Structures are given as structure tokens and as C-alpha cells.
Amino acid sequence: MKQEQFLSVVDRDEAERRFRAALEPLGPLGVEEVALAGALGRVLAEDIASPVDVPGFDRSNMDGFAVRAEDTYGASEQAPRRLRCLPEPVVMGVLPVGEVTEGTAMAIPTGGVVPRGADAVVMVEHTRLDGDHVLVEKPVTPGRAITWAGTDIAQGEVVLRAFDVLSSRETGVLAAMGVDRVGVVRRPRVAILSTGDEIIRPGTPPLPGRIYDSNQVILADAVREAGGEPVPCGITPDAPEAVRAALLDALAVADLVLLSGGTSKGPGDLNVQVLAEVLAPPGILAHGVALKPGKPLCLAASGRKGVVVLPGFPTSAIFTFHEFVAPVLRILAGRARPARLHGGEADGARTWARLPVSLGSDGGRTEYVLVRLTEDAEGAAIAYPIGKGSGSVTTWSHADGYFVIPREVERVEAGERVEILPVAGVRPRRVDLVIIGSHCVGLDVVLARLAQRGVSSKLIAVGSEGGLAAVRRGECDAAGVHLYDARTDSYNTPFLEGGLVLVPGYGRLQGVVFRAGDARFEGREAAEAVRAAAQTPGVVMINRNRGSGTRALVELLLEGTRPAGYAVEASSHHAIGAAVAQGRADFGVAIDIVARERGLGFLPVREERFDLVVAASRVERPGVRALIDELASEEVRAALRGRGLLA
Amino acid sequence: MKQEQFLSVVDRDEAERRFRAALEPLGPLGVEEVALAGALGRVLAEDIASPVDVPGFDRSNMDGFAVRAEDTYGASEQAPRRLRCLPEPVVMGVLPVGEVTEGTAMAIPTGGVVPRGADAVVMVEHTRLDGDHVLVEKPVTPGRAITWAGTDIAQGEVVLRAFDVLSSRETGVLAAMGVDRVGVVRRPRVAILSTGDEIIRPGTPPLPGRIYDSNQVILADAVREAGGEPVPCGITPDAPEAVRAALLDALAVADLVLLSGGTSKGPGDLNVQVLAEVLAPPGILAHGVALKPGKPLCLAASGRKGVVVLPGFPTSAIFTFHEFVAPVLRILAGRARPARLHGGEADGARTWARLPVSLGSDGGRTEYVLVRLTEDAEGAAIAYPIGKGSGSVTTWSHADGYFVIPREVERVEAGERVEILPVAGVRPRRVDLVIIGSHCVGLDVVLARLAQRGVSSKLIAVGSEGGLAAVRRGECDAAGVHLYDARTDSYNTPFLEGGLVLVPGYGRLQGVVFRAGDARFEGREAAEAVRAAAQTPGVVMINRNRGSGTRALVELLLEGTRPAGYAVEASSHHAIGAAVAQGRADFGVAIDIVARERGLGFLPVREERFDLVVAASRVERPGVRALIDELASEEVRAALRGRGLLA
């Protein structure tokens, strides 16, 4: 019999429409009163009209003398006006006792109450004392150096509006009006349950086959960022009673319930079944949505309380959270406009970027592609897709934004412009230095050092060849490359042409890694060991991705043979090390550091050069300058040697 | 004898140089370990290399069957490859017991561990079950639907760097690596003391001559925003022993000490004297800085601990905080780069704007002018200076940014371009509707209603004439105006020309306000009462600012006379009400609402029209459309009538 379809998939917009409709009327939650000292970042629940005038009295802005302006007319340094000083000066915080009358003046400090009769203040610098008289050397106009009561804020004036978010700018205004408690929108409580027998809590030892629960943390913090209050509910195993009990607890305390994991058709899929039993109408609204990542999403509601089962894979979970849940949360928290005047979120400025590569899509569903951004020589944005997939947690954390491939589009060509949307409201940061190309642990050392110096950087790992192409197209400041040229038997320099400059990096030892003690490799010469292994049944290799400098070396060693595992391409030195250490493969090619860090055996093949290639036109940019300086510094070279590199 | 000069004033940059030099070496404070669940927003203290591979095993990305890829080659729907199903499927979170050998397949769920021997997963949709066999209908390549161990994050890979700020993007990555405690930079503790006999705590009843302590709240929250931890130290009276005791306490607990108030030469000035006695060397570094606002600033240090006496006036205090203290705080908190590669702060993108008015400066000191921004028809920024001065707390809270008038410049002309710097890192928000012109309480009603509908707005109060000029220059969406034309005896319509459209507003009753019971006004006819008052010695009026619609009405009533107080110009209806209520003036002209809210007497003069004027080219903008709709809605008109307006 044919396996039944995954689930009956709903269009993205239709899924959202059903979810929103179930939650209507959707608006900010109720009011709670908080102390002003704890109100930073909260959302005002109501308009605030000032209960008082600010300032509450006519206030002097200067140290000087309160006078009647007309008594100073005609005054000059040569012909000062002579006024009698009243015996009692104005004292801070106290209503003046005397009154300024014709021909008199009263000393007054900055912030003092202007006495009755006075309509201006002469600053002390324009006066001289002469016994009990003051000589005024400059005339003043009425109102001079006085802030009238209520000028800053008038009693009854609406100073702040409902749904203003309180920053230090607003809390100061509230304090100035004497307000010390304020009504704010209650934060939506969001229960977060992780489900799955394979999930373990961070801080516990790793276990084979298990993964750490990253969704609980990332969702809790994303809820905080959207203005909500997370209620972490821990990890529930894949057992109906356990999920049922946890769900009932969550529904009892929260305004919104999130589960993650268990949404596919696999053995662990029971969250949705439990929802179907437990939820009050309308219950499940959509299970399976035509989008990527995020297809297994389940949207539901129990009464007007939203319940969402997010996919277990981190990037899918957080992406669908931001697409479907965060907008609802922001409305509940009073942080989003119920209606959208423009196409997007408030302040969600959009940018366009050019794709440097072609991308296929399955079609028939909305596909979201997370990207890292860089700029070409003209400052136009370039969007590099991040290829690690929805199971990756770093895809999300590295993304500068994403673009949408609509369901009817099956391919986006290199050079096309796409509209970049912000990820979780995070705006792409402009960095001082963009490096595209091969990654190396030595580069980590240099970039860490630059970060300490205050130079920010972004590294987009696409391999040596991709990096060289990017730096040629002017898409980055530098490319990390280790490309071998057999004709000249040299590294990197033969590939420079058309205005590219080589910044000398360091050497690193490439070789064959294997599990220590494996007699098929231990103590042998690398080329000979590989030659023998390639002909030994049962020996499995692991290959590197095409376009990487190491791949070229692998091909040299294999001399045209294709041992088992040849087709499996890992994308980093670390991944080679992991595959060999865990027994998935028996050998691979990587740098010696990886062998050392994982306790693997190592047969040296050759020292290769890892250099940086820079466009001549960018050499004088501050970020590039700093990179060149640091690479040449003894401090960095010592640190590189400390990591086993040849510097 | 000549009054001694205020204080010996230091150049702005020199003052900053001395302060920074005293704190050197200046860098992030030490490390403290916090739970990951409380790490959001904190600053990483060190590079984080992953302790594990993520995923920790070769993981299936699909529900399906783990196979050897070569066993599927040539498979099709018509000619499926038949593989024997191994009896034990892969179970989530458990290492598989069996091994996939030639001609076999093992059922596997999404997230399951790929069993030994398999190098690909066939998705369930491409299979059929046939007893204890599975029919594969589509070939797969090696690696298909598998994420190899360490692909996302490899053990030893540097994933996050020191001084990364932890958002949900980063905390999720830490959790995925099993990290549940993390070393972050300790938050600098900043003691905040308000000093002054005139200062009272918000939440207590207002007292004559006293002002609420807004600086403590605004500084505490600004410290939080800069990554510090405020230590509020309350209000200290102007007494040397009290200030000394508070200062010693503060120095004992804090990394940085802020005092506000008491920095001028007035009677309350003793903070600086106490500093001179109490601080360890180097002590006072600068007292009096050539800048406006902020001249009375005092920068000091006790050892390497910064001590700053900020001016008491709110805008001066917060501005000097952001200029001199916040950058230091961000360095201590690990949030700023020690060196600046570019001219400005890390992400402080700068913008240029055109000044619509000319501005004089005193020269000889750096002057900062806070502005509100709008845009002309071409989208170019226009900067309206906020004129309320450094004593104002709302100046700061309304500002979209500021520009600098260098010490050698004495005047900036209308039309000049100025470089706008962000206020406290706050980027100007784009709003849906910009209104420039006269302010009215009725406008508050409409804008509050629009805010509820999700339409954001900005109101720049410059009076009717200024608003009309702004809307003509295309600098705003609408202008609030109430301008009387004597020739036609009508409001507003005579001033429309050149593509301006009138949006009907409402009527409001202008009249003479006076203290209830004042026999000189009570029960009389307005024009006659003003005529009499103008000739009665001892009666004081309060005027409105030139360019306001009400000023024109005042001039009509005065018939050319200039009673006492004529030269004193208040800038709002509320300010007129306050002046009369507090006895500073005996009468003025304002709308009846103000009289009602303050319990003042009121003699009606005329019903005037408050309308909105819109450029014809902007009528279809969503914000303008919403304004027009709301003004016409019965709901808003009822609310306007509820505030006593004629709608």
C-alpha cells in the first residue's frame, strides 16, 4: 500500500488567516500598574495627561537678579542702572518672601522661584555689586531668563500616548510630572513546552542520539524580545499522558501556548493528537503549511487562546514563530499596530539585494531563504544564501535577513534582485570588514584579535574558489584562500590577476586524519596509505565539498580512484574530524589542528599557504588596513603558532 | 566690585580628553557567570568555542528509510527497488541497534540517528510498503536527507565572540551546544545622587517652589540602556555633611558616580566643593565646559573611578550624560569599541537635514541644538529646532536628534544643511502623519484616536503661520491653523492658495480668561472688559507668541494699547491658563476648555475655526486619509464635543 501523505497542507496565507480569525477580537491585554522605576521598556496602557504644570512656578534659568525689565532699559557697562538689592534673596525650593518693586532687584539662583513683581532675570555676569545696590550693565527684555510655569508641560496636556514604549526619554517626563506609578499593558504570558524523547536539557552531559533543547531558550528570549513573558515548561517526553498534563497546565496559566517538536508523521508525532483531544473549539486550524522551512507547523486555538506546535528543527521553529506567533504577541503586548497602514511592520524598512548564485525551489509552497548580506563596490547589497538548512541553529543566528520565493516560482537566477526582509527585527549591522572564502581556525584567531581592537567583521564561508570570485566581483574586502596550482607547484599567487593583492597569511599542515591506532594508516606515508586504503574493501573515506582547496588535495591523493564514501562531502575541516572520530568514515583530509584537538592520528601531506586576497582598490579601507597590520603583528603570529599554524 | 566669573570654562574636547585620560586604561569590567535563562541582553565576556558537535550524530532530516544510496540507483515508480525492512526501526533519542547492509533498509524518523551502513535517507513519500519489504520509487544520492554530525557547529569551532550582545539568536546557539551558564561582562554600577533643597520625590504631593526629581529616573533608565546597573541614591539636601556622606557611600559601591544639580555658582552650589574635599587624586578635572546646554558640568575622578556632577536642568543633565558619561559606560559594559575606526559610534548612521529657520549662537562654545525631523516632498530631511531650552524635560523626549553649532560659528541660516546626530541611540521613527502648526486639545483627541487605529503621528507646534508655511514648502502632511481674516471676516479659507486643501476641523470658543471672582472682568463683555483693564494701573496681562492665531485676536482686542505684561509671550493656551491661575497675570486670551479645566472665569470673544490644511498632492497618503476619515467620524466628533469643542 502507498504510504499516506505527510499531512494535508494548507497555503501559508490561508493558515495565517484562520489563526488570526480564531483569535479575534485581537488587541492589547489589560492594564497593570507598575512602579516607574521598573517601567523601562513597558508599553503605556493609556494616554497620560499631566496632573501638574512643569515647571510648577516661574523659574529663573540663571544665577542673577530678578528685576522689572523696564528698570534695566538703557543700561550699559558705561552707564549701568542702579537698583536697590532687596535684603532677602530667593532661596532654592522656597517661595520668595519679598516683592520686586520699581528700582529694586532680588538675588536669585538658577532654578529659583521668580518673585512677585519681577518679569526678567539679569544674569550675574552682567552685574556689579556696590554696597546694598546692584549695578546692571545690560538691559533685559520681559521674560528674559525665565521659564514660565507650565511652559514645559501644562497641566492637562496629553504628554504621552497609549502604546508608547517607555524609554528613558519617557520615564523622565513621567517623573517630572510627579508620577511614580504607571499603567502599562500586561505582558502576554507564553508557555513553552519542548517535547521529544531525544531532547535533553543544556547543562547536562551530552548523550548519544540526544540533542540539547535549544528551542526552549531561543523561544523564551524571542518572546521577551516581542514584549511577552515566557513561562518555560521544560521538556516533555513523547508520551500522550505527559503531553496532555503539560498542555493542560500551560493552558491554565498562559495567554498563548507554544509546543515544539513532534509535528511530523514520525513515531514522535503525538502533540497534534493530544491537541485534538484537549483543546476547546475551534481546536486545530491548520496542520501542515505550504512553506519552507516550517511545513510541519500546526496552528490551533482553545477558545481565543492561541496554541501553536512549532516544528522541532531550530530554524524552522524560530522562523515560524516569527512569521505566525510574534505578530500576534506584539498585538497582545500593545507593541504592534492592529492595522497595517504600510505593507509591512512599523519601521520595517526593506532593502533589495542581488543574488550572487542561482537557487532552485520546489515550487508549490512559499520558501524563505535566509541570507547573509554584503555589498559590492558601488554599495549595492549582495545576498548570500545560508545553506545549512532548517535543522541548523546557526543558520538563524548568522542571518542578516531573508527573502521569499513565492509558491509559483521554481528558480531564482544569479544576478536577480530580491527583497530582503529583516530577521526578528534585527537590522543588518554594518561591519568594518567582510571576508568571503575559505574558513580556517587561524582566521578565527585574527578576527578575535581584531574584535578586541574594535574592528567588527563578518565571515561568509563559501570555500576558496567562491571567495576568489567574490573578491573579484567586489563583493567583499578580502577572501581567505588556499588554492594549489600544480603547474607552478605553488599556492594562491598564481590565482591573482586583475587588481588583486595577496596579504600573506600563514602555513598550515594538511594531511590524512584517521583514528589513532588504526594499523591501516598508523606510521605509514600519507600517499601510500591512501593508495592502499582505496583498494581495501570496507575502508570508508569522507570527502570535502567541491570548490574547497582541500578537495583539490584529496583528488591528488586519490589518483583517480573513488573509494567508498567518495560521494559524501563534508564542508569543513571540523566535519572531517567528526566523521572520522565517530567512525562514520575511516579517513579524510584535514589540517593537523583538527587531528590534535580530536585525538586523531595524522599523516602529513603538505604544508599549504592560507592567504588573504584583497582588491587593490580596498587596501586602504580601515578594516582591511587593520587586518593587514594584525596579520603581520608578532602578537598574532605567536597566537597562530600557539594554535599549531606555521606563522 | 565686579561679580566673579561663573567658573573657569574648559573647551568641550579638552574636558573630555582630561576625563578619559584619568580613567585610562579604560576597558570592559570583569567577568561574571550567569544562567543562560537570564543572559538575554548581556555582553559575552569571552569567545565561545563549541564543546560538542551539533548535531552530535548523523541525523535524518526526513521521515523515511535509511538505506545505502547505491541500492536505490535506477529506482522509479514503475520499477521500484525492493529492499528488506530491518525489524528494528530507528527510535528517537536512541542509538540504532542494527546495521544497514546491502539490500536492506531501516525505518527512521525525522531527527533519528542514521544507522551504521546507511549513507542516505529515502523520504517516506517515495516508498511503498509490501509486507516486510519496502519499495523505493526514486533513487537517492549519498548524503541525501542526512545532516552529518558537526555540520551545524563543529566541536572546537568559535561560534560566538567576546563582546557579542546576546539576543535570542545567540542564546539559542549556546543552548544547542549544551551551555547553560555563560561568562558575561559585569554591568557597571552607577550611583545616582540628586541634590538640591528644591527637589522632591515623584509620588509625593506637589509643593510650591519645589520640583520633582526627574533626573534620577531618566539617568537610571539611561544607565540601563547603556548597559549599566543604576544604584539610585535618592535626594540629598544642599548641606555639605549630607552630600559628603552620600558621596562616600556612593564611591564605596559604584564604578561610576553621578550627581545632578548644584553645579552653578548659586547658593546651592556645594557639590563641587565637597568633591574637592572628598575625592582621591586626580579629583576635579574640569568644572565648567564651553558647551550649551551643559556649561555647569563638572568632570572628576577619584582614582580611576569617574565622578560627574551633571547640571540640574533635565535636558542639560541628560545631554551631558550622553556626551560624556554614556560612552565611558558602554566601554565599561563591553558595548563599545575602545577605538573608533570611523568617525562615530559603531552603528550611528548620520543623516543630513535642512534647517527651515535661522538660528543664532553665542559663539565661543559648542552648542547642541535638539530638533524634530520631518521630510519635504522629495523626502529630504528638515530639522525643526525645539525651542524650550535646557530646563525642559520634554525637549529631550521629543527630540529626533541634534546638530552641533561649532564654537567658531555664530549663526546658521535658514536653508543650510546640518548633520543630524541621533539622540541616545534612538533612531528617528518614520511616522504615518506629520502635522506642523498650531496645537489644540482637539487635535490631541484626534491623534489619540488615530494612534488606537495604528496610525502614528508627530506634531510639531510652531503656530498657525509657521504651519501654513511648512505645508506650503511640503514639509508636512497637514497644518493645524486658526487664522482670522478681517477683510472677509472668516477663518482659514482665505489663506488657502497654491494647491492647499482645507480639511474641516471644528469650532472652539476663544475668550478672555481671568481668575473667577475678579470684579474687573466677572460678568462683563469681553472687548469692553479688556478696554477698561488696559487703562487700569496694576492690571497685568499675558500675551501669546507672535505667529499664533490667538495673538492676532489679542491684538484686535487691545486696539493698539499695550498694557503691562504685553511683552510677555506664552506659547500655548495652557501656559496662558497657568499664568492667570497662579496670579502672574490677571488676564489673557485662550480657549474656554482651559478656563474650565483650571476653574478660571471666561468671557467669550468669538468662535473660531480650527481646521487642518493639507497639500492637495498628499491627500491620498494613508495617514492623511485616516486623519480626514477620523475628523469626519461621529465617534471623534462626539469626543470633541465631550471636550467642549464645537463639532
Chai-1 contact restraints between the chains, C-beta under 6 A:
chainA,res_idxA,chainB,res_idxB,connection_type,confidence,min_distance_angstrom,max_distance_angstrom,comment,restraint_id
A,K2,B,R128,contact,1.0,0.0,6.0,A-B,restraint_1
A,Q3,B,V124,contact,1.0,0.0,6.0,A-B,restraint_2
A,Q3,B,T127,contact,1.0,0.0,6.0,A-B,restraint_3
A,L36,B,V217,contact,1.0,0.0,6.0,A-B,restraint_4
A,L40,B,D221,contact,1.0,0.0,6.0,A-B,restraint_5
A,L40,B,R224,contact,1.0,0.0,6.0,A-B,restraint_6
A,D47,B,A448,contact,1.0,0.0,6.0,A-B,restraint_7
A,V52,B,P206,contact,1.0,0.0,6.0,A-B,restraint_8
A,D53,B,A578,contact,1.0,0.0,6.0,A-B,restraint_9
A,G56,B,P206,contact,1.0,0.0,6.0,A-B,restraint_10
A,F57,B,G209,contact,1.0,0.0,6.0,A-B,restraint_11
A,N61,B,G391,contact,1.0,0.0,6.0,A-B,restraint_12
A,D63,B,S264,contact,1.0,0.0,6.0,A-B,restraint_13
A,D63,B,K265,contact,1.0,0.0,6.0,A-B,restraint_14
A,D63,B,G266,contact,1.0,0.0,6.0,A-B,restraint_15
A,M92,B,D197,contact,1.0,0.0,6.0,A-B,restraint_16
A,M92,B,E198,contact,1.0,0.0,6.0,A-B,restraint_17
A,M92,B,G268,contact,1.0,0.0,6.0,A-B,restraint_18
A,G93,B,D197,contact,1.0,0.0,6.0,A-B,restraint_19
A,G93,B,E198,contact,1.0,0.0,6.0,A-B,restraint_20
A,G93,B,G209,contact,1.0,0.0,6.0,A-B,restraint_21
A,G93,B,R210,contact,1.0,0.0,6.0,A-B,restraint_22
A,V94,B,G209,contact,1.0,0.0,6.0,A-B,restraint_23
A,L95,B,P208,contact,1.0,0.0,6.0,A-B,restraint_24
A,L95,B,G209,contact,1.0,0.0,6.0,A-B,restraint_25
A,P109,B,G266,contact,1.0,0.0,6.0,A-B,restraint_26
A,P109,B,P267,contact,1.0,0.0,6.0,A-B,restraint_27
A,P109,B,G268,contact,1.0,0.0,6.0,A-B,restraint_28
A,T110,B,S264,contact,1.0,0.0,6.0,A-B,restraint_29
A,T110,B,G266,contact,1.0,0.0,6.0,A-B,restraint_30
A,V113,B,G209,contact,1.0,0.0,6.0,A-B,restraint_31
A,V124,B,Q3,contact,1.0,0.0,6.0,A-B,restraint_32
A,T127,B,Q3,contact,1.0,0.0,6.0,A-B,restraint_33
A,R128,B,K2,contact,1.0,0.0,6.0,A-B,restraint_34
A,P142,B,A567,contact,1.0,0.0,6.0,A-B,restraint_35
A,P142,B,V568,contact,1.0,0.0,6.0,A-B,restraint_36
A,G143,B,V568,contact,1.0,0.0,6.0,A-B,restraint_37
A,T147,B,G391,contact,1.0,0.0,6.0,A-B,restraint_38
A,W148,B,A575,contact,1.0,0.0,6.0,A-B,restraint_39
A,A149,B,A578,contact,1.0,0.0,6.0,A-B,restraint_40
A,A149,B,Q582,contact,1.0,0.0,6.0,A-B,restraint_41
A,G150,B,H574,contact,1.0,0.0,6.0,A-B,restraint_42
A,G150,B,A575,contact,1.0,0.0,6.0,A-B,restraint_43
A,G150,B,A578,contact,1.0,0.0,6.0,A-B,restraint_44
A,T151,B,A575,contact,1.0,0.0,6.0,A-B,restraint_45
A,D152,B,S392,contact,1.0,0.0,6.0,A-B,restraint_46
A,D152,B,T394,contact,1.0,0.0,6.0,A-B,restraint_47
A,I153,B,T394,contact,1.0,0.0,6.0,A-B,restraint_48
A,A154,B,H574,contact,1.0,0.0,6.0,A-B,restraint_49
A,A154,B,A575,contact,1.0,0.0,6.0,A-B,restraint_50
A,G156,B,E597,contact,1.0,0.0,6.0,A-B,restraint_51
A,E157,B,H574,contact,1.0,0.0,6.0,A-B,restraint_52
A,V158,B,D444,contact,1.0,0.0,6.0,A-B,restraint_53
A,R161,B,A451,contact,1.0,0.0,6.0,A-B,restraint_54
A,S168,B,I218,contact,1.0,0.0,6.0,A-B,restraint_55
A,S168,B,D221,contact,1.0,0.0,6.0,A-B,restraint_56
A,S168,B,A222,contact,1.0,0.0,6.0,A-B,restraint_57
A,S168,B,E225,contact,1.0,0.0,6.0,A-B,restraint_58
A,R169,B,S397,contact,1.0,0.0,6.0,A-B,restraint_59
A,T171,B,V217,contact,1.0,0.0,6.0,A-B,restraint_60
A,T171,B,D221,contact,1.0,0.0,6.0,A-B,restraint_61
A,G172,B,S214,contact,1.0,0.0,6.0,A-B,restraint_62
A,G172,B,V217,contact,1.0,0.0,6.0,A-B,restraint_63
A,G172,B,I218,contact,1.0,0.0,6.0,A-B,restraint_64
A,G172,B,V393,contact,1.0,0.0,6.0,A-B,restraint_65
A,V173,B,V393,contact,1.0,0.0,6.0,A-B,restraint_66
A,V173,B,S397,contact,1.0,0.0,6.0,A-B,restraint_67
A,A175,B,P202,contact,1.0,0.0,6.0,A-B,restraint_68
A,A175,B,Y212,contact,1.0,0.0,6.0,A-B,restraint_69
A,A175,B,S214,contact,1.0,0.0,6.0,A-B,restraint_70
A,A175,B,V217,contact,1.0,0.0,6.0,A-B,restraint_71
A,A176,B,Y212,contact,1.0,0.0,6.0,A-B,restraint_72
A,A176,B,S214,contact,1.0,0.0,6.0,A-B,restraint_73
A,A176,B,V393,contact,1.0,0.0,6.0,A-B,restraint_74
A,G178,B,P202,contact,1.0,0.0,6.0,A-B,restraint_75
A,G178,B,P206,contact,1.0,0.0,6.0,A-B,restraint_76
A,G178,B,Y212,contact,1.0,0.0,6.0,A-B,restraint_77
A,V179,B,P202,contact,1.0,0.0,6.0,A-B,restraint_78
A,D180,B,P202,contact,1.0,0.0,6.0,A-B,restraint_79
A,D180,B,G203,contact,1.0,0.0,6.0,A-B,restraint_80
A,D197,B,M92,contact,1.0,0.0,6.0,A-B,restraint_81
A,D197,B,G93,contact,1.0,0.0,6.0,A-B,restraint_82
A,E198,B,M92,contact,1.0,0.0,6.0,A-B,restraint_83
A,E198,B,G93,contact,1.0,0.0,6.0,A-B,restraint_84
A,P202,B,A175,contact,1.0,0.0,6.0,A-B,restraint_85
A,P202,B,G178,contact,1.0,0.0,6.0,A-B,restraint_86
A,P202,B,V179,contact,1.0,0.0,6.0,A-B,restraint_87
A,P202,B,D180,contact,1.0,0.0,6.0,A-B,restraint_88
A,G203,B,D180,contact,1.0,0.0,6.0,A-B,restraint_89
A,P206,B,V52,contact,1.0,0.0,6.0,A-B,restraint_90
A,P206,B,G56,contact,1.0,0.0,6.0,A-B,restraint_91
A,P206,B,G178,contact,1.0,0.0,6.0,A-B,restraint_92
A,P208,B,L95,contact,1.0,0.0,6.0,A-B,restraint_93
A,G209,B,F57,contact,1.0,0.0,6.0,A-B,restraint_94
A,G209,B,G93,contact,1.0,0.0,6.0,A-B,restraint_95
A,G209,B,V94,contact,1.0,0.0,6.0,A-B,restraint_96
A,G209,B,L95,contact,1.0,0.0,6.0,A-B,restraint_97
A,G209,B,V113,contact,1.0,0.0,6.0,A-B,restraint_98
A,R210,B,G93,contact,1.0,0.0,6.0,A-B,restraint_99
A,Y212,B,A175,contact,1.0,0.0,6.0,A-B,restraint_100
A,Y212,B,A176,contact,1.0,0.0,6.0,A-B,restraint_101
A,Y212,B,G178,contact,1.0,0.0,6.0,A-B,restraint_102
A,S214,B,G172,contact,1.0,0.0,6.0,A-B,restraint_103
A,S214,B,A175,contact,1.0,0.0,6.0,A-B,restraint_104
A,S214,B,A176,contact,1.0,0.0,6.0,A-B,restraint_105
A,V217,B,L36,contact,1.0,0.0,6.0,A-B,restraint_106
A,V217,B,T171,contact,1.0,0.0,6.0,A-B,restraint_107
A,V217,B,G172,contact,1.0,0.0,6.0,A-B,restraint_108
A,V217,B,A175,contact,1.0,0.0,6.0,A-B,restraint_109
A,I218,B,S168,contact,1.0,0.0,6.0,A-B,restraint_110
A,I218,B,G172,contact,1.0,0.0,6.0,A-B,restraint_111
A,D221,B,L40,contact,1.0,0.0,6.0,A-B,restraint_112
A,D221,B,S168,contact,1.0,0.0,6.0,A-B,restraint_113
A,D221,B,T171,contact,1.0,0.0,6.0,A-B,restraint_114
A,A222,B,S168,contact,1.0,0.0,6.0,A-B,restraint_115
A,R224,B,L40,contact,1.0,0.0,6.0,A-B,restraint_116
A,E225,B,S168,contact,1.0,0.0,6.0,A-B,restraint_117
A,S264,B,D63,contact,1.0,0.0,6.0,A-B,restraint_118
A,S264,B,T110,contact,1.0,0.0,6.0,A-B,restraint_119
A,K265,B,D63,contact,1.0,0.0,6.0,A-B,restraint_120
A,G266,B,D63,contact,1.0,0.0,6.0,A-B,restraint_121
A,G266,B,P109,contact,1.0,0.0,6.0,A-B,restraint_122
A,G266,B,T110,contact,1.0,0.0,6.0,A-B,restraint_123
A,P267,B,P109,contact,1.0,0.0,6.0,A-B,restraint_124
A,G268,B,M92,contact,1.0,0.0,6.0,A-B,restraint_125
A,R337,B,G454,contact,1.0,0.0,6.0,A-B,restraint_126
A,P338,B,G454,contact,1.0,0.0,6.0,A-B,restraint_127
A,A339,B,G454,contact,1.0,0.0,6.0,A-B,restraint_128
A,L341,B,D432,contact,1.0,0.0,6.0,A-B,restraint_129
A,L341,B,P622,contact,1.0,0.0,6.0,A-B,restraint_130
A,G391,B,N61,contact,1.0,0.0,6.0,A-B,restraint_131
A,G391,B,T147,contact,1.0,0.0,6.0,A-B,restraint_132
A,S392,B,D152,contact,1.0,0.0,6.0,A-B,restraint_133
A,V393,B,G172,contact,1.0,0.0,6.0,A-B,restraint_134
A,V393,B,V173,contact,1.0,0.0,6.0,A-B,restraint_135
A,V393,B,A176,contact,1.0,0.0,6.0,A-B,restraint_136
A,T394,B,D152,contact,1.0,0.0,6.0,A-B,restraint_137
A,T394,B,I153,contact,1.0,0.0,6.0,A-B,restraint_138
A,S397,B,R169,contact,1.0,0.0,6.0,A-B,restraint_139
A,S397,B,V173,contact,1.0,0.0,6.0,A-B,restraint_140
A,D432,B,L341,contact,1.0,0.0,6.0,A-B,restraint_141
A,D444,B,V158,contact,1.0,0.0,6.0,A-B,restraint_142
A,A448,B,D47,contact,1.0,0.0,6.0,A-B,restraint_143
A,A451,B,R161,contact,1.0,0.0,6.0,A-B,restraint_144
A,G454,B,R337,contact,1.0,0.0,6.0,A-B,restraint_145
A,G454,B,P338,contact,1.0,0.0,6.0,A-B,restraint_146
A,G454,B,A339,contact,1.0,0.0,6.0,A-B,restraint_147
A,A567,B,P142,contact,1.0,0.0,6.0,A-B,restraint_148
A,V568,B,P142,contact,1.0,0.0,6.0,A-B,restraint_149
A,V568,B,G143,contact,1.0,0.0,6.0,A-B,restraint_150
A,H574,B,G150,contact,1.0,0.0,6.0,A-B,restraint_151
A,H574,B,A154,contact,1.0,0.0,6.0,A-B,restraint_152
A,H574,B,E157,contact,1.0,0.0,6.0,A-B,restraint_153
A,A575,B,G150,contact,1.0,0.0,6.0,A-B,restraint_154
A,A575,B,T151,contact,1.0,0.0,6.0,A-B,restraint_155
A,A575,B,A154,contact,1.0,0.0,6.0,A-B,restraint_156
A,A578,B,D53,contact,1.0,0.0,6.0,A-B,restraint_157
A,A578,B,A149,contact,1.0,0.0,6.0,A-B,restraint_158
A,A578,B,G150,contact,1.0,0.0,6.0,A-B,restraint_159
A,Q582,B,A149,contact,1.0,0.0,6.0,A-B,restraint_160
A,E597,B,G156,contact,1.0,0.0,6.0,A-B,restraint_161
A,P622,B,L341,contact,1.0,0.0,6.0,A-B,restraint_162
